[in-house]
Amino acid sequence: MDIERPRPAPAAPESVAKILFAPLVEFDRRRVEWSAGLVAAAVISVPIVLALTTPYTSFGVLAALGAFNVLLGEGVGEVATRRRHARWALALNALGIALGTLAVLAGPLQLVAVAVAIGGLQLANLLPGARSVALTACALAAIGIGLPDPSVAGALVRALVVVIGGAWGLGGSELGVRLQRRWATASRGPAAGLAVHPIDRHEVARAALAVGVAAALAFGVGEWIGLPRDYWTVLTVVVVVQIHFLATVSSAVVRVSGTIVGAIAGAALSVTVVVPAALAGLIAAFSGLTLATRAASPSVYVIFLTPFVLLVLGIAYPNGWSLAASRVLDTLIGGAFALGASALLWLTTGRLLRNGAARPS
């Protein structure tokens, strides 16, 4: 007589609900990095003042994004790891904006070029614990896709400006390390204990392919509808997709809700704050709060990040409330394609969560 083997109990509904919605209200004060926030605010303020007070507006904006994305790309954790990731981010951010600029020059193969650019940059996830590097590189690629007047020469110039801004950000990163050491927090950083999961090269490759295709399709839909900032659909796909399905759903919930709140705030500020000094102060504050809260709360991080992006890009390409509305619609479209990509990954891997973990990766 055969004895039926016990089957693992299905995940409790409470656990699934917690995975999906806990990040909306999560805020861990122990993971707030005030030193990183102060450094970011100081570093970003310099190119922003350049953009607001000189004729080199677009250069100042790109330099600010280059510096910000290096600080963001270094991630959280141990000092040695952060330094390594910041250097990778410096190089890959420049490559990202160049590839994004060149992708829109591909004519009828534009969507293929977008998929190749985003999918290729996603392979940065093969670096241990370097999701933040892949995210920032893909974010610069998305911005390169959307910038006007693309050209080969323009791609090289944009990459150079991003490198210059990134180098400035790298210096700020080193200053942040020294501040952490002085405050005796370098070895006990807010996320020093976060686990780095072993890299599955096949899994990363499948995810890169899925993200690249989803980003290209989302961009195509945005172009078809005629959205003024359709490249934000690409950015949303890159940010939202996780290898594990429930984590992607949770990420989509956080991204959409945070974007709505942040877009309303950013649009209101962009049409009411016209004094350059006040605008520079706001942008510096939002950049600092974004970097300070990135490990403490996913939703608060997005709420601060969205107005930062709106205000920075609004310096060169003002659009007020219509830009905010477009941002929300782009996020919804990109989120839908991100969920589709993650569902496809789930069907091919059979994994809802990483090793059955209770929290999204």
VOBA-1610 file (N, C-alpha, C; in pm, whole numbers, padded with zeros to 5 digits, always signed):
BEGIN
Met+00085-00120+00000Met+00000+00000+00000Met+00089+00125+00000Asp+00068+00211-00100Asp+00148+00332-00108Asp+00104+00433-00004Ile+00201+00498+00050Ile+00173+00604+00147Ile+00196+00737+00076Glu+00095+00821+00075Glu+00106+00951+00008Glu+00204+01041+00082Arg+00298+01095+00007Arg+00394+01185+00069Arg+00329+01319+00100Pro+00366+01377+00213Pro+00306+01508+00247Pro+00348+01615+00148Arg+00256+01696+00111Arg+00282+01805+00018Arg+00300+01936+00095Pro+00387+02021+00045Pro+00404+02148+00114Pro+00276+02230+00113Ala+00246+02290+00224Ala+00124+02370+00235Ala+00135+02494+00148Pro+00025+02531+00082Pro+00030+02653+00000Pro+00051+02776+00086Ala+00105+02880+00023Ala+00129+03003+00098Ala-00001+03059+00153Ala+00000+03100+00278Ala-00119+03156+00340Ala-00157+03287+00271Pro-00289+03315+00259Pro-00329+03439+00195Pro-00269+03562+00261Glu-00254+03555+00395Glu-00196+03669+00465Glu-00053+03694+00417Ser+00022+03585+00391Ser+00161+03601+00349Ser+00168+03665+00211Val+00080+03621+00121Val+00079+03678-00013Val+00042+03826-00007Ala-00059+03858+00073Ala-00099+03998+00087Ala+00013+04082+00145Lys+00086+04024+00239Lys+00198+04097+00299Lys+00306+04123+00196Ile+00335+04022+00112Ile+00436+04038+00007Ile+00396+04149-00089Leu+00266+04154-00123Leu+00221+04247-00225Leu+00210+04389-00174Phe+00163+04407-00050Phe+00125+04540-00006Phe+00207+04596+00109Ala+00286+04513+00177Ala+00367+04564+00288Ala+00463+04674+00245Pro+00526+04664+00123Pro+00617+04772+00084Pro+00553+04910+00074Leu+00418+04915+00061Leu+00352+05044+00053Leu+00363+05122+00183Val+00363+05051+00295Val+00365+05118+00425Val+00494+05094+00501Glu+00585+05020+00442Glu+00710+04988+00509Glu+00799+05110+00521Phe+00855+05131+00641Phe+00954+05236+00660Phe+01042+05197+00778Asp+01166+05164+00748Asp+01262+05121+00850Asp+01359+05236+00876Arg+01340+05304+00987Arg+01423+05421+01019Arg+01570+05386+01034Arg+01598+05261+01069Arg+01737+05219+01086Arg+01812+05217+00953Arg+01740+05212+00842Arg+01802+05206+00711Arg+01804+05340+00639Val+01765+05445+00706Val+01776+05578+00646Val+01923+05620+00647Glu+01974+05662+00533Glu+02114+05703+00519Glu+02123+05855+00501Trp+02127+05925+00613Trp+02130+06072+00604Trp+02260+06120+00542Ser+02370+06051+00567Ser+02497+06095+00508Ser+02491+06086+00356Ala+02435+05978+00303Ala+02421+05965+00157Ala+02329+06073+00102Gly+02223+06105+00175Gly+02132+06210+00131Gly+02197+06347+00127Leu+02275+06379+00230Leu+02342+06509+00234Leu+02444+06521+00121Val+02519+06414+00098Val+02617+06414-00011Val+02547+06432-00146Ala+02438+06358-00167Ala+02365+06368-00293Ala+02314+06510-00317Ala+02256+06571-00213Ala+02203+06707-00228Ala+02314+06805-00265Ala+02431+06790-00201Ala+02543+06880-00231Ala+02597+06858-00372Val+02611+06731-00410Val+02668+06697-00541Val+02575+06742-00654Ile+02445+06715-00641Ile+02351+06745-00748Ile+02331+06895-00765Ser+02345+06970-00657Ser+02317+07114-00665Ser+02411+07186-00762Val+02535+07138-00777Val+02632+07207-00863Val+02591+07203-01010Pro+02569+07084-01071Pro+02526+07086-01212Pro+02387+07147-01232Ile+02301+07140-01131Ile+02169+07200-01144Ile+02181+07352-01151Val+02266+07409-01067Val+02290+07555-01075Val+02347+07591-01212Leu+02437+07508-01265Leu+02491+07530-01399Leu+02378+07531-01502Ala+02285+07436-01489Ala+02174+07427-01585Ala+02080+07547-01575Leu+02063+07602-01456Leu+01967+07709-01435Leu+02025+07849-01461Thr+02155+07863-01456Thr+02212+07998-01461Thr+02304+08023-01580Thr+02323+07923-01665Thr+02410+07940-01782Thr+02337+07894-01908Pro+02392+07922-02025Pro+02328+07873-02148Pro+02341+07722-02168Tyr+02419+07656-02084Tyr+02444+07512-02102Tyr+02342+07429-02024Thr+02216+07455-02050Thr+02109+07393-01973Thr+02109+07241-01988Ser+02110+07193-02113Ser+02100+07048-02134Ser+02224+06977-02080Phe+02342+07039-02090Phe+02463+06979-02035Phe+02453+06967-01882Gly+02403+07073-01820Gly+02386+07069-01675Gly+02289+06961-01631Val+02180+06946-01706Val+02081+06842-01673Val+02141+06703-01686Leu+02213+06678-01796Leu+02275+06547-01817Leu+02383+06519-01713Ala+02460+06621-01677Ala+02563+06602-01575Ala+02499+06571-01440Ala+02388+06636-01410Ala+02317+06608-01285Ala+02267+06464-01283Leu+02211+06420-01395Leu+02162+06282-01401Leu+02278+06183-01394Gly+02391+06217-01457Gly+02508+06129-01449Gly+02557+06115-01306Ala+02565+06227-01233Ala+02610+06223-01094Ala+02511+06148-01007Phe+02382+06178-01025Phe+02278+06115-00943Phe+02278+05964-00964Asn+02291+05921-01090Asn+02282+05778-01118Asn+02404+05701-01072Val+02519+05765-01062Val+02634+05698-01001Val+02610+05678-00852Leu+02558+05781-00786Leu+02527+05767-00643Leu+02419+05662-00620Leu+02322+05658-00711Leu+02216+05558-00699Leu+02268+05419-00735Gly+02356+05413-00834Gly+02407+05285-00881Gly+02498+05216-00783Glu+02560+05290-00691Glu+02648+05226-00595Glu+02571+05136-00499Gly+02440+05158-00487Gly+02357+05072-00404Gly+02381+05093-00255Val+02348+04991-00178Val+02364+04995-00033Val+02444+04873+00009Gly+02506+04881+00126Gly+02582+04766+00175Gly+02722+04805+00216Glu+02815+04711+00203Glu+02952+04734+00247Glu+03024+04835+00157Val+03120+04905+00215Val+03191+05012+00146Val+03261+04962+00020Ala+03333+04851+00029Ala+03407+04799-00087Ala+03313+04767-00203Thr+03197+04710-00171Thr+03099+04677-00274Thr+03043+04804-00338Arg+03016+04904-00257Arg+02963+05029-00310Arg+03061+05096-00405Arg+03186+05097-00366Arg+03287+05157-00453Arg+03293+05087-00588Arg+03291+04954-00584Arg+03298+04877-00708Arg+03177+04905-00796His+03059+04906-00736His+02937+04932-00812His+02935+05074-00868Ala+02985+05172-00792Ala+02987+05311-00840Ala+03075+05323-00965Arg+03188+05253-00965Arg+03276+05258-01083Arg+03209+05192-01204Trp+03143+05080-01182Trp+03070+05016-01291Trp+02959+05107-01342Ala+02890+05173-01249Ala+02781+05262-01288Ala+02834+05378-01372Leu+02949+05431-01337Leu+03009+05541-01413Leu+03025+05502-01560Ala+03078+05383-01586Ala+03101+05339-01723Ala+02971+05301-01794Leu+02886+05224-01727Leu+02767+05172-01793Leu+02660+05278-01812Asn+02657+05381-01726Asn+02562+05490-01748Asn+02592+05564-01878Ala+02722+05590-01903Ala+02760+05655-02029Ala+02725+05566-02148Leu+02752+05437-02135Leu+02716+05344-02243Leu+02565+05342-02262Gly+02490+05348-02152Gly+02345+05344-02161Gly+02287+05460-02238Ile+02330+05584-02205Ile+02270+05698-02276Ile+02313+05699-02422Ala+02434+05650-02453Ala+02478+05642-02592Ala+02394+05540-02669Leu+02372+05422-02609Leu+02292+05319-02676Leu+02149+05364-02696Gly+02093+05431-02594Gly+01956+05481-02608Gly+01943+05582-02719Thr+02040+05673-02730Thr+02040+05773-02836Thr+02051+05707-02973Leu+02140+05608-02984Leu+02161+05542-03113Leu+02042+05453-03151Ala+01970+05401-03051Ala+01859+05309-03080Ala+01751+05376-03164Val+01726+05504-03137Val+01618+05571-03212Val+01661+05609-03353Leu+01789+05588-03386Leu+01837+05614-03522Leu+01826+05491-03611Ala+01770+05381-03555Ala+01768+05255-03628Ala+01652+05244-03725Gly+01571+05349-03738Gly+01462+05347-03836Gly+01361+05237-03810Pro+01332+05154-03912Pro+01232+05048-03893Pro+01274+04942-03791Leu+01402+04938-03758Leu+01450+04842-03658Leu+01463+04906-03520Gln+01394+05018-03500Gln+01406+05092-03375Gln+01368+05008-03254Leu+01258+04935-03262Leu+01213+04855-03148Leu+01313+04742-03118Val+01369+04685-03224Val+01471+04582-03204Val+01592+04642-03134Ala+01633+04761-03177Ala+01747+04827-03116Ala+01722+04859-02969Val+01599+04902-02936Val+01565+04929-02796Val+01573+04801-02715Ala+01520+04691-02769Ala+01525+04563-02698Ala+01668+04518-02675Val+01753+04533-02777Val+01893+04491-02763Val+01965+04578-02660Ala+01942+04710-02665Ala+02009+04801-02572Ala+01970+04770-02428Ile+01840+04760-02402Ile+01793+04736-02265Ile+01830+04596-02220Gly+01810+04497-02305Gly+01844+04360-02268Gly+01993+04344-02243Gly+02075+04408-02327Gly+02221+04399-02307Gly+02265+04462-02177Leu+02210+04578-02144Leu+02247+04645-02019Leu+02198+04567-01898Gln+02089+04493-01915Gln+02038+04411-01805Gln+02137+04302-01764Leu+02228+04266-01854Leu+02327+04163-01823Leu+02425+04210-01714Ala+02420+04338-01679Ala+02499+04385-01566Ala+02459+04315-01437Asn+02341+04253-01437Asn+02297+04176-01321Asn+02384+04053-01297Leu+02470+04020-01393Leu+02565+03911-01371Leu+02672+03950-01269Leu+02689+04080-01246Leu+02779+04125-01140Leu+02713+04098-01005Pro+02786+04048-00906Pro+02725+04012-00777Pro+02655+04131-00711Gly+02526+04116-00686Gly+02450+04217-00614Gly+02441+04350-00683Ala+02449+04352-00816Ala+02460+04479-00888Ala+02331+04518-00959Arg+02216+04487-00905Arg+02090+04526-00968Arg+02082+04678-00983Ser+02136+04751-00885Ser+02129+04897-00893Ser+02209+04949-01012Val+02319+04882-01048Val+02399+04924-01163Val+02320+04904-01292Ala+02257+04788-01306Ala+02176+04761-01425Ala+02061+04860-01436Leu+02000+04893-01322Leu+01887+04986-01323Leu+01929+05124-01371Thr+02039+05175-01318Thr+02079+05310-01357Thr+02124+05316-01502Ala+02193+05212-01549Ala+02236+05209-01689Ala+02115+05207-01782Cys+02016+05125-01748Cys+01894+05119-01830Cys+01814+05248-01820Ala+01817+05313-01704Ala+01747+05440-01689Ala+01807+05546-01781Leu+01940+05552-01788Leu+02005+05647-01880Leu+01976+05611-02024Ala+01967+05481-02056Ala+01931+05441-02191Ala+01791+05489-02226Ala+01698+05475-02130Ala+01560+05521-02153Ala+01557+05672-02178Ile+01633+05747-02099Ile+01637+05892-02118Ile+01700+05926-02254Gly+01806+05851-02293Gly+01866+05873-02424Gly+01767+05848-02537Ile+01680+05750-02519Ile+01577+05722-02619Ile+01484+05842-02638Gly+01456+05911-02528Gly+01357+06018-02534Gly+01410+06156-02562Leu+01541+06177-02556Leu+01595+06311-02580Leu+01580+06350-02727Pro+01552+06477-02753Pro+01532+06520-02893Pro+01663+06528-02970Asp+01650+06536-03101Asp+01763+06556-03193Asp+01873+06451-03176Pro+01840+06323-03189Pro+01944+06220-03176Pro+02037+06219-03295Ser+02164+06187-03270Ser+02263+06172-03376Ser+02380+06094-03320Val+02466+06046-03407Val+02583+05972-03362Val+02674+06063-03281Ala+02697+06183-03334Ala+02780+06279-03261Ala+02715+06316-03127Gly+02583+06332-03130Gly+02512+06364-03007Gly+02523+06254-02904Ala+02523+06129-02948Ala+02538+06017-02856Ala+02672+06023-02784Leu+02777+06057-02859Leu+02911+06066-02799Leu+02919+06183-02702Val+02861+06295-02739Val+02863+06413-02651Val+02786+06384-02522Arg+02670+06324-02535Arg+02590+06292-02417Arg+02664+06195-02325Ala+02728+06096-02386Ala+02804+06000-02304Ala+02917+06071-02230Leu+02984+06164-02297Leu+03093+06237-02233Leu+03043+06322-02117Val+02931+06391-02137Val+02876+06475-02030Val+02833+06388-01911Val+02773+06272-01939Val+02733+06181-01831Val+02856+06130-01756Val+02966+06105-01828Val+03089+06062-01762Val+03142+06173-01671Ile+03140+06296-01720Ile+03188+06408-01639Ile+03102+06423-01513Gly+02970+06419-01532Gly+02881+06426-01417Gly+02899+06307-01325Gly+02918+06189-01385Gly+02938+06069-01305Gly+03065+06073-01224Ala+03171+06129-01283Ala+03296+06144-01209Ala+03279+06237-01090Trp+03201+06343-01110Trp+03168+06433-00999Trp+03090+06356-00891Gly+02997+06272-00935Gly+02923+06190-00840Gly+03010+06088-00768Leu+03110+06036-00841Leu+03202+05940-00781Leu+03281+06006-00667Gly+03321+06131-00691Gly+03388+06204-00584Gly+03297+06223-00464Gly+03171+06251-00492Gly+03074+06263-00383Gly+03055+06132-00309Ser+03060+06022-00382Ser+03048+05890-00319Ser+03161+05866-00220Glu+03284+05904-00261Glu+03398+05889-00170Glu+03382+05975-00046Leu+03328+06095-00065Leu+03302+06182+00050Leu+03201+06116+00143Gly+03099+06053+00084Gly+03001+05983+00166Gly+03062+05870+00248Val+03157+05797+00187Val+03225+05690+00258Val+03300+05745+00378Arg+03368+05859+00360Arg+03444+05919+00470Arg+03350+05965+00581Leu+03234+06019+00542Leu+03138+06061+00643Leu+03086+05941+00722Gln+03058+05831+00651Gln+03011+05711+00719Gln+03115+05660+00817Arg+03242+05662+00775Arg+03346+05613+00865Arg+03359+05702+00988Arg+03347+05832+00966Arg+03356+05923+01080Arg+03241+05898+01178Trp+03126+05865+01123Trp+03010+05839+01207Trp+03003+05694+01251Ala+03108+05617+01221Ala+03120+05477+01265Ala+03003+05392+01218Thr+02960+05412+01092Thr+02849+05332+01040Thr+02888+05254+00916Ala+03014+05269+00869Ala+03052+05207+00742Ala+03037+05056+00746Ser+03076+04991+00857Ser+03070+04845+00864Ser+02934+04796+00909Arg+02849+04889+00955Arg+02717+04849+01000Arg+02612+04931+00924Gly+02633+04947+00796Gly+02544+05029+00715Gly+02403+04980+00720Pro+02308+05060+00670Pro+02167+05026+00681Pro+02130+04898+00612Ala+02211+04856+00515Ala+02177+04733+00444Ala+02297+04640+00437Ala+02390+04654+00534Ala+02511+04572+00529Ala+02480+04424+00544Gly+02366+04392+00605Gly+02334+04253+00626Gly+02246+04191+00518Leu+02217+04268+00412Leu+02133+04213+00307Leu+02205+04100+00234Ala+02133+03991+00212Ala+02194+03875+00148Ala+02207+03897-00002Val+02317+03851-00058Val+02336+03851-00203Val+02319+03708-00251His+02212+03685-00328His+02183+03549-00372His+02279+03505-00481Pro+02308+03376-00487Pro+02395+03326-00594Pro+02339+03360-00731Ile+02428+03389-00824Ile+02386+03429-00959Ile+02358+03305-01043Asp+02239+03298-01098Asp+02203+03195-01195Asp+02213+03260-01333Arg+02319+03227-01407Arg+02344+03295-01534Arg+02230+03274-01634His+02173+03155-01636His+02061+03129-01727His+01940+03214-01689Glu+01917+03228-01559Glu+01805+03307-01512Glu+01823+03454-01549Val+01944+03505-01531Val+01973+03644-01566Val+01955+03665-01716Ala+02001+03571-01796Ala+01988+03583-01942Ala+01841+03583-01984Arg+01761+03492-01924Arg+01617+03489-01956Arg+01551+03620-01917Ala+01587+03671-01799Ala+01528+03797-01752Ala+01568+03913-01843Ala+01694+03916-01887Ala+01740+04023-01976Ala+01662+04022-02107Leu+01640+03903-02162Leu+01563+03891-02286Leu+01419+03939-02265Ala+01357+03894-02154Ala+01218+03933-02127Ala+01205+04083-02104Val+01298+04141-02029Val+01292+04285-02002Val+01315+04364-02130Gly+01411+04322-02210Gly+01438+04393-02335Gly+01317+04394-02427Val+01255+04278-02446Val+01138+04269-02533Val+01022+04348-02476Ala+00996+04335-02345Ala+00886+04408-02283Ala+00907+04559-02293Ala+01031+04604-02273Ala+01060+04748-02282Ala+01035+04799-02424Ala+01078+04722-02524Ala+01058+04764-02663Ala+00909+04770-02697Leu+00833+04671-02655Leu+00689+04670-02683Leu+00618+04785-02613Ala+00656+04812-02486Ala+00595+04923-02414Ala+00627+05056-02482Phe+00750+05070-02528Phe+00790+05191-02601Phe+00710+05205-02730Gly+00692+05093-02800Gly+00613+05096-02924Gly+00470+05139-02900Val+00409+05091-02791Val+00272+05131-02759Val+00268+05280-02725Gly+00367+05327-02649Gly+00372+05469-02616Gly+00384+05557-02739Glu+00466+05513-02836Glu+00479+05588-02961Glu+00350+05585-03041Trp+00286+05469-03042Trp+00161+05454-03118Trp+00052+05545-03062Ile+00045+05554-02929Ile-00054+05641-02867Ile-00016+05788-02885Gly+00112+05815-02897Gly+00158+05952-02912Gly+00190+06021-02781Leu+00237+05944-02681Leu+00271+06003-02553Leu+00395+06092-02567Pro+00394+06209-02504Pro+00508+06301-02521Pro+00636+06252-02456Arg+00627+06164-02358Arg+00746+06112-02291Arg+00739+05959-02289Asp+00725+05899-02410Asp+00701+05755-02419Asp+00818+05672-02368Tyr+00937+05731-02356Tyr+01051+05654-02306Tyr+01034+05616-02159Trp+00943+05685-02089Trp+00920+05649-01949Trp+00854+05512-01937Thr+00789+05465-02042Thr+00736+05329-02038Thr+00852+05230-02026Val+00962+05259-02097Val+01082+05175-02090Val+01139+05176-01948Leu+01148+05294-01892Leu+01203+05307-01757Leu+01119+05230-01655Thr+00988+05234-01672Thr+00900+05162-01578Thr+00921+05012-01587Val+00931+04959-01708Val+00956+04815-01725Val+01084+04774-01654Val+01189+04852-01674Val+01319+04819-01617Val+01313+04818-01464Val+01245+04916-01408Val+01241+04929-01262Val+01150+04825-01198Val+01038+04794-01264Val+00936+04710-01201Val+00970+04562-01208Val+01024+04514-01321Val+01041+04370-01339Val+01138+04313-01236Gln+01093+04209-01168Gln+01177+04126-01084Gln+01172+03985-01144Ile+01271+03904-01112Ile+01273+03769-01168Ile+01157+03686-01114His+01107+03721-00997His+01003+03642-00933His+00871+03717-00934Phe+00762+03649-00971Phe+00639+03713-01012Phe+00575+03798-00902Leu+00560+03744-00782Leu+00495+03821-00676Leu+00576+03946-00641Ala+00707+03935-00650Ala+00790+04052-00625Ala+00764+04159-00731Thr+00740+04118-00856Thr+00709+04214-00962Thr+00575+04280-00938Val+00475+04202-00896Val+00343+04261-00866Val+00357+04364-00755Ser+00430+04328-00651Ser+00453+04421-00540Ser+00525+04546-00589Ser+00628+04527-00673Ser+00703+04640-00727Ser+00614+04730-00811Ala+00522+04670-00888Ala+00430+04748-00970Ala+00336+04831-00884Val+00285+04771-00777Val+00196+04843-00686Val+00267+04965-00628Val+00390+04943-00582Val+00468+05052-00523Val+00498+05159-00627Arg+00542+05117-00745Arg+00582+05212-00848Arg+00465+05298-00893Val+00348+05236-00919Val+00234+05312-00968Val+00183+05409-00862Ser+00165+05360-00740Ser+00112+05446-00634Ser+00210+05558-00600Gly+00338+05525-00590Gly+00437+05627-00560Gly+00449+05730-00671Thr+00439+05684-00797Thr+00449+05775-00910Thr+00332+05873-00913Ile+00213+05825-00882Ile+00095+05915-00882Ile+00116+06027-00781Val+00155+05991-00659Val+00177+06092-00555Val+00291+06185-00594Gly+00404+06126-00638Gly+00520+06206-00673Gly+00497+06294-00795Ala+00421+06244-00893Ala+00395+06322-01014Ala+00307+06443-00984Ile+00208+06425-00898Ile+00123+06539-00860Ile+00206+06645-00789Ala+00292+06600-00696Ala+00377+06695-00623Ala+00474+06765-00718Gly+00538+06686-00806Gly+00635+06744-00897Gly+00572+06843-00994Ala+00453+06810-01046Ala+00387+06900-01140Ala+00346+07029-01071Ala+00292+07017-00950Ala+00251+07136-00875Ala+00370+07228-00850Leu+00483+07169-00814Leu+00602+07250-00786Leu+00659+07311-00914Ser+00653+07236-01024Ser+00714+07285-01150Ser+00641+07407-01204Val+00512+07420-01175Val+00437+07535-01227Val+00428+07648-01126Thr+00465+07624-01001Thr+00456+07728-00900Thr+00592+07785-00859Val+00697+07704-00869Val+00830+07749-00830Val+00906+07794-00954Val+00929+07923-00967Val+00995+07977-01086Val+01128+08044-01052Val+01155+08068-00926Val+01281+08129-00886Val+01391+08024-00896Pro+01497+08048-00975Pro+01601+07946-00994Pro+01662+07893-00864Ala+01688+07981-00768Ala+01749+07936-00643Ala+01656+07841-00568Ala+01528+07873-00567Ala+01431+07788-00498Ala+01418+07654-00569Leu+01417+07658-00704Leu+01406+07534-00781Leu+01528+07446-00758Ala+01647+07506-00757Ala+01770+07429-00732Ala+01766+07367-00593Gly+01716+07442-00495Gly+01705+07388-00359Gly+01609+07272-00351Leu+01497+07282-00421Leu+01400+07172-00422Leu+01459+07046-00486Ile+01525+07063-00600Ile+01584+06948-00669Ile+01690+06882-00581Ala+01774+06964-00517Ala+01875+06909-00428Ala+01811+06834-00312Ala+01703+06890-00258Ala+01635+06825-00145Ala+01574+06691-00187Phe+01509+06688-00303Phe+01448+06563-00349Phe+01555+06458-00380Ser+01667+06500-00438Ser+01773+06403-00465Ser+01828+06346-00335Gly+01847+06433-00235Gly+01896+06385-00106Gly+01799+06291-00038Leu+01672+06325-00039Leu+01572+06239+00025Leu+01557+06107-00049Thr+01574+06108-00182Thr+01569+05983-00258Thr+01680+05889-00216Leu+01802+05941-00210Leu+01916+05857-00173Leu+01910+05816-00026Ala+01857+05902+00058Ala+01851+05870+00202Ala+01752+05759+00232Thr+01642+05752+00156Thr+01534+05658+00189Thr+01530+05535+00100Arg+01625+05518+00009Arg+01615+05408-00087Arg+01613+05272-00021Ala+01681+05256+00094Ala+01681+05127+00162Ala+01577+05120+00273Ala+01516+05234+00305Ala+01424+05238+00418Ala+01280+05209+00378Ser+01240+05254+00258Ser+01101+05239+00217Ser+01090+05248+00066Pro+01044+05143-00002Pro+01029+05149-00148Pro+00932+05256-00193Ser+00821+05274-00122Ser+00720+05370-00165Ser+00767+05514-00143Val+00826+05542-00028Val+00875+05677-00001Val+00986+05713-00099Tyr+01071+05617-00130Tyr+01178+05637-00229Tyr+01121+05681-00363Val+01017+05615-00411Val+00956+05650-00540Val+00888+05786-00533Ile+00825+05815-00419Ile+00757+05944-00403Ile+00856+06059-00415Phe+00977+06042-00364Phe+01080+06147-00376Phe+01148+06144-00513Leu+01167+06025-00569Leu+01237+06012-00697Leu+01158+06076-00811Thr+01027+06056-00813Thr+00945+06104-00925Thr+00951+06256-00941Pro+00927+06336-00836Pro+00939+06481-00856Pro+01081+06525-00889Phe+01182+06451-00839Phe+01319+06485-00876Phe+01336+06475-01027Val+01293+06362-01086Val+01307+06342-01231Val+01225+06446-01307Leu+01101+06473-01261Leu+01017+06570-01330Leu+01078+06710-01328Leu+01130+06750-01213Leu+01186+06884-01201Leu+01315+06898-01281Val+01401+06795-01278Val+01527+06803-01351Val+01502+06809-01502Leu+01421+06717-01553Leu+01394+06718-01697Leu+01311+06840-01736Gly+01232+06889-01641Gly+01151+07008-01669Gly+01233+07133-01690Ile+01358+07135-01642Ile+01446+07250-01666Ile+01471+07265-01816Ala+01499+07155-01882Ala+01528+07159-02025Ala+01403+07144-02111Tyr+01304+07068-02061Tyr+01185+07038-02140Tyr+01061+07061-02055Pro+01026+07187-02025Pro+00912+07215-01936Pro+00780+07170-01999Asn+00692+07117-01914Asn+00563+07072-01964Asn+00454+07070-01857Gly+00489+07102-01732Gly+00389+07120-01628Gly+00301+07000-01603Trp+00170+07026-01591Trp+00075+06921-01553Trp+00064+06812-01658Ser+00077+06847-01786Ser+00067+06744-01890Ser+00179+06643-01877Leu+00297+06688-01832Leu+00408+06596-01813Leu+00378+06498-01700Ala+00316+06548-01593Ala+00281+06460-01481Ala+00178+06356-01524Ala+00075+06400-01599Ala-00027+06306-01645Ala+00035+06201-01736Ser+00124+06245-01824Ser+00193+06151-01913Ser+00276+06053-01832Arg+00339+06102-01726Arg+00423+06016-01641Arg+00340+05903-01582Val+00221+05935-01534Val+00135+05832-01473Val+00090+05732-01579Leu+00048+05781-01696Leu+00003+05690-01803Leu+00118+05602-01851Asp+00237+05661-01866Asp+00354+05582-01903Asp+00381+05471-01802Thr+00365+05506-01674Thr+00390+05408-01568Thr+00290+05293-01574Leu+00165+05326-01601Leu+00062+05221-01611Leu+00091+05128-01729Ile+00128+05185-01845Ile+00159+05103-01962Ile+00283+05018-01936Gly+00388+05082-01887Gly+00510+05006-01859Gly+00488+04900-01753Gly+00407+04933-01650Gly+00378+04835-01546Gly+00306+04713-01601Ala+00214+04735-01695Ala+00141+04622-01754Ala+00236+04530-01831Phe+00327+04586-01909Phe+00422+04504-01981Phe+00523+04438-01887Ala+00555+04506-01778Ala+00645+04445-01679Ala+00581+04322-01617Leu+00452+04333-01585Leu+00382+04217-01529Leu+00378+04103-01630Gly+00357+04137-01757Gly+00357+04033-01860Gly+00492+03964-01871Ala+00600+04042-01866Ala+00734+03984-01875Ala+00762+03894-01755Ser+00723+03940-01636Ser+00748+03859-01518Ser+00663+03733-01517Ala+00539+03743-01566Ala+00455+03624-01575Ala+00516+03521-01669Leu+00575+03569-01779Leu+00642+03478-01872Leu+00761+03410-01804Leu+00837+03486-01726Leu+00948+03428-01652Leu+00898+03324-01553Trp+00787+03353-01488Trp+00728+03259-01392Trp+00690+03128-01462Leu+00628+03141-01579Leu+00587+03021-01651Leu+00706+02937-01696Thr+00819+03003-01725Thr+00936+02929-01772Thr+01023+02877-01658Thr+01011+02938-01541Thr+01094+02894-01428Thr+01012+02829-01318Gly+00881+02858-01314Gly+00797+02800-01210Gly+00823+02858-01073Arg+00879+02979-01066Arg+00914+03036-00937Arg+00838+03165-00911Leu+00752+03159-00808Leu+00683+03280-00766Leu+00775+03369-00683Leu+00858+03306-00601Leu+00946+03378-00511Leu+01083+03314-00513Arg+01183+03389-00473Arg+01317+03335-00463Arg+01326+03242-00344Asn+01346+03112-00371Asn+01365+03013-00267Asn+01257+03017-00160Gly+01134+03057-00202Gly+01024+03059-00108Gly+01034+03168-00005Ala+01114+03268-00031Ala+01132+03374+00068Ala+01003+03450+00090Ala+00989+03506+00208Ala+00867+03579+00241Ala+00869+03720+00187Arg+00986+03770+00150Arg+00997+03906+00099Arg+01042+03903-00046Pro+00995+04000-00124Pro+01043+04010-00260Pro+01193+04035-00263Ser+01259+03985-00367Ser+01403+04011-00380Ser+01425+04148-00440
//
